[in-house]
Amino acid sequence: MDGDSCPSCCSTCTSLNVFLCPHIPILTLGLLLVYYVTGYLKRWHLRDIPGPFIAGFSRIWLIVQVRQGYRSLVVHDLHRRYGKIVRLAPNHISIADESAIQAIYGHGNGFLETDFYNAFLNVDWSIFTTRSRAEHTRKRKIVSHAFSARSLAQVEQHAHNNMEHLVRQWRKMIDSEEGLDDPYAVIDARVWCNYLTFDIIGDLAFGAPFGMLERENATVSMRKAPENPEVTLDAVEVLNHRGDVSAAFGICPDLIPYAKWLPDPFFRQGAEAIANLAGVAGAAVDRRLKMDTSMTEKRGDLLALLIDAEDQAGAKLGHRELTGEAVTLIAAGSDTSSSTLCALLYWVSSTPRVLWKLQNVLDEVIPVDIEVPYLAMVKKITYLQWVIWEALRIHSTFGQGLPREVPPERGPVEICGHTFYPGDVLSVPGYTMHHSADIWGIDVEDFVPERWDPRRLTQRQKDSFIPFSEGPRACIGRNLAEMELFVGCATLFRLFEFRVEGQGPLKVRERWLRKPVSLQVGIRRRYLDARSS
């Protein structure tokens, strides 16, 4: 039978002719239509929730928003147009209301982590990626001790040393400009924030910094297999690619096995980055395990705590688990902090009134002979607290809502007047909660640290502030992030003058985290700095 015609519609076609049959594309489209319509009808109870039309039928719309890098802004715009409840995917609903935070993320509510987290799996399940409640409880008992305020206080000196290194490097660049008409040295603060936080987590977690501040680049070395030659990678770009593609794959985890065959190179490069990040973390763990025991015991770093810690049954983490947690250590200890610190530098430097007030407060509290203060010295400075909280609010490094699924045993649940059923996925968008004019006032887009004055702060504002998420799955690295932000902000604004180069708002790209693309600033020594050095 001729392959260009098929009057019997394939009953006697050869396998080759079946693929050439002109009816096949029509049949395929028909099956796809049935598939998507059936999925929509299965979630009929969500039909009255507004949102993009295509989002009710397919997750493609949400993947496109992640791919384009503006997810939180797009979702925020949907909430401004449609209200508190918006449909983002066939079974994914975004709820922008403070009452939903505890209902979805709070302790004991029974909501489940979705298969979104499968996309972040590297070597082994970590405290961030595991979806098992029992396993998460086991891991949290082990890992939370390493990130406790007490444990971090014992290793703070290592973070302190890296901050001193950053100050030396910036002074060296400033001194190289001496004698020129413009006393400011121009730098990209974004990359320096990356160098700082990567080196801090390397020192705190793995026994030694990654050396980025010293080399002034983000390269690290690793072997993809013990028998392979050593290769050099840009660790910051690896972490960026990994987060970007994982955020996209998390919307449709079924695509993960086919990443290298997808036509968009974004997915292929991202899949490679996932493997490379596991290699970076594995190399860091291996180097740490090979260090002299007496030296590591003296350092008492975070990985040492993880190696020695035991769960309720007396079991310790194996090498694969340690490597999986190392990925979390790198991401939690560097990625979010660097983006927030960079945004903080921009907002304070761009708001002269805030800059002047902050520097005066720091000068009053920190003795002139101390350049890099310890956390205990600055954490209780009220205005510094307000500045950091306002930066966390207005920038919202983690802007999207983490998805949670209504469990079968929970049955129907009512939130904000709408009933949701098992299998529905709910989330609260952090960016929208932090940028709601209804909650924060008409100056919501202004950088106003004074809004955190307890005399002004409302209960709604307190309840809506979720920079580290909420509940048992809240960010395990919060204490570390606060240490980096408090010490970093206090040190840099006290020792240096900043001048934002160029005009316009801070450019931010988001796929997983909302990250500044670049921040060109001019820096020079402050008078206090010159007097004390």
Helices and strands as residue ranges (DSSP letters): H 15-20, H 23-42, G 44-46, G 53-56, H 60-68, H 71-82, E 85-89, E 92-95, H 98-105, E 112-113, G 115-120, H 133-146, H 149-176, E 185-188, H 189-206, H 212-215, E 219-222, E 231-234, H 235-249, G 253-261, H 265-290, H 293-299, H 302-308, H 319-330, I 331-335, H 336-349, H 352-365, H 375-378, H 382-395, E 404-405, E 413-415, E 418-420, E 425-427, H 430-434, H 437-440, G 449-452, H 459-464, G 471-473, H 478-495, E 496-500, E 508-510, E 514-516, E 520-525, H 527-532
